[in-house]
């Protein structure tokens, strides 16, 4: 269990590192985590479930990044 948490944390940090280049760290991190989880799900011979997992996690991350950017604009930062 602890190993799984460490691995997901590492994947998220890699996504954040990639996102600093694109200036959208939360969106990039969610896409990297979504791809990682989708690969894990596809390995259980459920390709449609893998696609659904990727879509849900990626969209949630993109929405969260959009909300963060909108709040940032509203607060004038």
N, C-alpha and C positions, 0 to 999 in steps of 0.2 A: 504494500500500500504506500509506504513512504517512498519507495523507488518510483512508483507511478507519479506521485506528486512532484518529486524532484525532476523527472523527465518532462512533465507538462510545464513546469516552471521554467526549465531550460529552453524549451521550445518557444514559450511566450517571450522570454528575454531575447532570443534570437530574432523573433519577429519585431520586438521593440527596437533592436539594433538596426535592422533593415529599414524600419520606419523612420529612423532619424535622418536617413538619406533622402527620403521622399517627403519629409516634414509632415507626415501623417502616421505617427507611430502606433496609435490604437488600431487604425484600419489595417495596417500591414501586419501587426501582431495577430489580429483576428483571422486574417487570411492564412497566415502560416499555421496557426493552431487548427483552423478548419481543415486545411489540407492534411495535417498530421492525423487528426481524428478520422477523417474520411479514409485515409489509407488503412488505419487500424480496423475500421468497420468493414471495408471491402475485403480484408483478409478473412473475414468470417463468411465469405461467399454471399454477401448481401450488397450487390453493387447499387441498387436503387436506394437502399438505406444509407449507403455511403454518400451518395449524391445529396440526399436530403439533409444529412448531418452537415455536409460542407455548406450547403445553401443557408441553413438556419444559423450556423455560427458566423459565417461571413456576413450575412445581412445584419445580424445583431451587432456585430462589430462596426460595420459601416454606419448604422443608425446611431450608435453611441458616439462615434467620431463626429458625425454630423451635428448631433446635439451639443457636443462639447464646443465645436466651432461656432455654432449659433449663440451659445451663451457667452463665449468669448467676445463675439462681435457686439452683443447687447451690453456687456459690461465695459466695453471700450478698451480692451487690453490688446 
